[in-house]
């Protein structure tokens, strides 16, 4: 039986801590991936590697969003919106990675949405 989940190597548990994120680097990667033509002519394994990088980063940003949202009152609008984005992130990041443009771009869009929500929570 094969697993449908991707395990990320995180022995120091940095994804769930307040480790500083290299936001500019990932925002550049997101912009690049979203600007791809229909067929950027990469190998399937390259798409998988890019999607894996974006997935790991999205999970780290989601942890930050969750921490900021948890500090808000349970009935606040910003917390409710954060919970919607977090639910969508969980739904989109759970399926197995595929070696496709669509998969990598979907993960890039999720990173962008999570950063947008994080920015609104930290203003």
MARDOVEX-526143 format. One record per residue (C-alpha): residue in three letters; x, y, z. Coordinates in nm, 2 decimals, always signed. Layout:
REM MARDOVEX-526143
   residuo        X        Y        Z
       Ala        X        Y        Z
...
***
This chain:
REM MARDOVEX-526143
   residuo        X        Y        Z
       Unk    +0.00    +0.00    +0.00
       Unk    +0.14    +0.34    -0.09
       Unk    +0.08    +0.66    +0.10
       Unk    -0.09    +0.96    -0.05
       Unk    +0.08    +1.20    +0.18
       Unk    +0.42    +1.37    +0.14
       Unk    +0.63    +1.38    +0.45
       Unk    +0.85    +1.68    +0.49
       Unk    +1.18    +1.65    +0.66
       Unk    +1.17    +1.89    +0.96
       Unk    +1.38    +1.74    +1.24
       Unk    +1.40    +2.07    +1.42
       Unk    +1.02    +2.13    +1.40
       Unk    +1.08    +2.47    +1.23
       Unk    +0.75    +2.45    +1.04
       Unk    +0.55    +2.48    +1.37
       Unk    +0.78    +2.74    +1.54
       Unk    +0.85    +3.10    +1.49
       Unk    +1.15    +3.04    +1.26
       Unk    +1.19    +3.34    +1.03
       Unk    +1.05    +3.27    +0.68
       Unk    +1.24    +3.38    +0.37
       Unk    +0.94    +3.55    +0.24
       Unk    +1.10    +3.75    -0.04
       Unk    +1.25    +3.43    -0.19
       Unk    +0.92    +3.25    -0.19
       Unk    +0.73    +3.55    -0.32
       Unk    +0.97    +3.55    -0.61
       Unk    +0.92    +3.18    -0.67
       Unk    +0.54    +3.22    -0.65
       Unk    +0.56    +3.51    -0.91
       Unk    +0.78    +3.30    -1.14
       Unk    +0.56    +2.99    -1.12
       Unk    +0.24    +3.19    -1.18
       Unk    +0.40    +3.36    -1.48
       Unk    +0.48    +3.03    -1.65
       Unk    +0.35    +2.98    -2.00
       Unk    +0.12    +2.68    -2.05
       Unk    +0.42    +2.45    -2.10
       Unk    +0.74    +2.57    -1.95
       Unk    +0.91    +2.25    -2.07
       Unk    +1.03    +2.12    -1.73
       Unk    +1.05    +1.75    -1.63
       Unk    +0.78    +1.61    -1.41
       Unk    +1.02    +1.57    -1.12
       Unk    +1.10    +1.95    -1.14
       Unk    +0.74    +2.04    -1.10
       Unk    +0.71    +1.80    -0.81
       Unk    +1.02    +1.95    -0.64
       Unk    +0.88    +2.31    -0.69
       Unk    +0.54    +2.20    -0.56
       Unk    +0.71    +2.03    -0.26
       Unk    +0.90    +2.35    -0.18
       Unk    +0.58    +2.56    -0.20
       Unk    +0.39    +2.31    +0.01
       Unk    +0.64    +2.32    +0.29
       Unk    +0.64    +2.70    +0.29
       Unk    +0.26    +2.72    +0.27
       Unk    +0.24    +2.50    +0.58
       Unk    +0.48    +2.73    +0.76
       Unk    +0.28    +3.04    +0.67
       Unk    -0.04    +2.86    +0.76
       Unk    +0.11    +2.80    +1.11
       Unk    +0.17    +3.17    +1.14
       Unk    -0.18    +3.26    +1.02
       Unk    -0.32    +3.01    +1.28
       Unk    -0.12    +3.16    +1.56
       Unk    -0.23    +3.51    +1.48
       Unk    -0.59    +3.41    +1.43
       Unk    -0.60    +3.23    +1.76
       Unk    -0.52    +3.56    +1.94
       Unk    -0.84    +3.71    +1.81
       Unk    -1.19    +3.69    +1.96
       Unk    -1.37    +3.38    +1.85
       Unk    -1.65    +3.59    +1.69
       Unk    -1.43    +3.83    +1.50
       Unk    -1.45    +3.87    +1.12
       Unk    -1.08    +3.85    +1.07
       Unk    -1.05    +3.53    +1.26
       Unk    -1.34    +3.38    +1.06
       Unk    -1.18    +3.47    +0.74
       Unk    -0.85    +3.33    +0.85
       Unk    -1.02    +3.00    +0.94
       Unk    -1.17    +2.99    +0.59
       Unk    -0.83    +3.04    +0.43
       Unk    -0.68    +2.78    +0.66
       Unk    -0.95    +2.53    +0.57
       Unk    -0.89    +2.59    +0.20
       Unk    -0.51    +2.55    +0.25
       Unk    -0.56    +2.22    +0.43
       Unk    -0.79    +2.10    +0.15
       Unk    -0.55    +2.21    -0.13
       Unk    -0.23    +2.10    +0.03
       Unk    -0.34    +1.75    +0.13
       Unk    -0.37    +1.58    -0.21
       Unk    -0.05    +1.41    -0.33
       Unk    +0.19    +1.62    -0.54
       Unk    +0.17    +1.58    -0.92
       Unk    +0.44    +1.65    -1.17
       Unk    +0.23    +1.92    -1.35
       Unk    +0.22    +2.29    -1.41
       Unk    -0.13    +2.30    -1.26
       Unk    -0.01    +2.14    -0.93
       Unk    +0.28    +2.37    -0.89
       Unk    +0.07    +2.68    -0.97
       Unk    -0.20    +2.57    -0.73
       Unk    +0.05    +2.55    -0.45
       Unk    +0.19    +2.89    -0.55
       Unk    -0.16    +3.04    -0.54
       Unk    -0.21    +2.90    -0.19
       Unk    +0.12    +3.05    -0.06
       Unk    +0.00    +3.39    -0.20
       Unk    -0.34    +3.36    -0.04
       Unk    -0.19    +3.27    +0.30
       Unk    +0.05    +3.57    +0.29
       Unk    -0.24    +3.79    +0.20
       Unk    -0.43    +3.67    +0.50
       Unk    -0.12    +3.69    +0.73
       Unk    -0.07    +4.05    +0.62
       Unk    -0.43    +4.14    +0.71
       Unk    -0.39    +3.98    +1.05
       Unk    -0.07    +4.16    +1.14
       Unk    -0.17    +4.51    +1.04
***
